[in-house]
């Protein structure tokens, strides 16, 4: 479930991504922002599509136990003409077979610089 959600979200397939999420999902980009619900998921996906191109995910590990899952990935993307590599740890809580919480931990310094911040 976690892997399918991440792959759908980063491929830009909102309907597929939404189908893996509880209606009240909480999505947190640690140190950056938190959004809620399917509309929050859509906002994050639209923002990513606006600022990033050539996004390639490499999922290294997926672990799960009960209602908790963890995923380690490398995300390669182009932002502001700069090719970036971001190492990400993602943690998920499932409820009734759907993702209720998704939290990403990543170093966003290179991304912010590429965006001019």
C-alpha positions as CSV (number, residue, x, y, z in Angstrom):
1,X,0.0,0.0,0.0
2,X,2.7,2.5,1.0
3,X,4.8,1.8,-2.1
4,X,1.8,2.0,-4.4
5,X,0.8,5.4,-2.9
6,X,4.3,6.8,-3.3
7,X,4.6,5.6,-6.9
8,X,1.2,7.0,-7.8
9,X,1.8,10.3,-6.1
10,X,5.2,10.9,-7.8
11,X,3.9,9.8,-11.2
12,X,1.2,12.4,-11.0
13,X,-1.8,10.0,-10.9
14,X,-4.0,11.7,-8.3
15,X,-6.9,9.3,-8.6
16,X,-4.7,6.3,-8.0
17,X,-2.9,8.0,-5.1
18,X,-6.3,9.1,-3.6
19,X,-7.5,5.5,-3.8
20,X,-4.8,4.4,-1.3
21,X,-5.6,7.2,1.2
22,X,-8.1,7.6,4.0
23,X,-10.3,10.7,3.4
24,X,-8.7,12.5,6.4
25,X,-5.1,11.5,5.6
26,X,-2.4,13.7,7.2
27,X,0.6,14.2,5.0
28,X,3.6,15.8,6.7
29,X,6.8,17.0,5.1
30,X,8.8,17.2,8.3
31,X,10.1,20.7,8.9
32,X,8.2,22.1,6.0
33,X,4.4,21.6,6.0
34,X,1.5,19.5,6.9
35,X,-1.6,19.1,4.8
36,X,-4.8,17.1,5.4
37,X,-7.4,15.2,3.3
38,X,-7.5,14.3,-0.3
39,X,-7.4,18.0,-1.2
40,X,-4.1,18.4,0.7
41,X,-2.7,15.5,-1.2
42,X,-3.8,17.1,-4.5
43,X,-2.1,20.4,-3.4
44,X,1.2,18.7,-2.7
45,X,1.1,16.7,-6.0
46,X,0.3,19.9,-7.9
47,X,3.1,21.8,-6.2
48,X,5.6,19.0,-7.0
49,X,4.5,19.0,-10.7
50,X,4.9,22.8,-10.9
51,X,8.4,23.0,-9.4
52,X,10.0,19.6,-10.3
53,X,10.6,17.7,-13.5
54,X,12.3,14.5,-14.5
55,X,11.4,12.9,-11.2
56,X,12.8,9.4,-10.7
57,X,12.2,7.3,-7.6
58,X,14.4,4.5,-6.4
59,X,12.8,2.6,-3.6
60,X,15.4,0.8,-1.6
61,X,13.4,-0.9,1.3
62,X,9.9,-1.3,2.4
63,X,9.1,-2.6,5.9
64,X,5.8,-3.2,7.5
65,X,4.4,-4.4,10.8
66,X,0.7,-4.3,11.7
67,X,-0.6,-0.9,10.8
68,X,2.8,0.7,10.3
69,X,5.0,0.8,7.3
70,X,8.4,2.5,6.5
71,X,10.0,3.1,3.1
72,X,13.5,4.3,2.2
73,X,13.9,6.0,-1.2
74,X,16.1,8.2,-3.3
75,X,14.3,10.8,-5.3
76,X,16.1,12.4,-8.2
77,X,14.5,15.5,-9.7
78,X,15.2,18.7,-11.6
79,X,14.3,21.9,-9.8
80,X,15.2,25.3,-11.2
81,X,17.4,23.7,-13.8
82,X,19.4,21.9,-11.1
83,X,19.5,18.1,-11.0
84,X,19.1,17.0,-7.3
85,X,19.2,13.9,-5.3
86,X,17.2,13.7,-2.1
87,X,17.3,10.8,0.4
88,X,14.0,10.2,2.0
89,X,12.6,8.2,4.9
90,X,8.8,7.8,4.8
91,X,6.6,6.5,7.5
92,X,3.0,5.4,7.1
93,X,0.1,4.6,9.5
94,X,-2.7,2.5,8.0
95,X,-6.3,2.5,9.1
96,X,-9.0,0.2,7.6
97,X,-6.7,-0.7,4.8
98,X,-5.9,2.9,3.8
99,X,-3.0,5.2,4.5
100,X,-4.1,7.6,7.3
101,X,-0.7,9.3,7.9
102,X,2.3,9.8,5.7
103,X,5.4,11.5,7.0
104,X,8.5,12.2,5.0
105,X,11.9,13.0,6.5
106,X,14.4,14.5,4.1
107,X,17.0,17.2,3.9
108,X,15.4,19.9,1.8
109,X,18.4,22.3,1.7
110,X,19.3,21.7,-1.9
111,X,15.7,21.9,-3.0
112,X,15.2,25.3,-1.2
113,X,18.4,26.6,-2.8
114,X,17.2,25.5,-6.2
115,X,13.9,27.3,-5.6
116,X,15.8,30.5,-4.7
117,X,15.2,30.4,-0.9
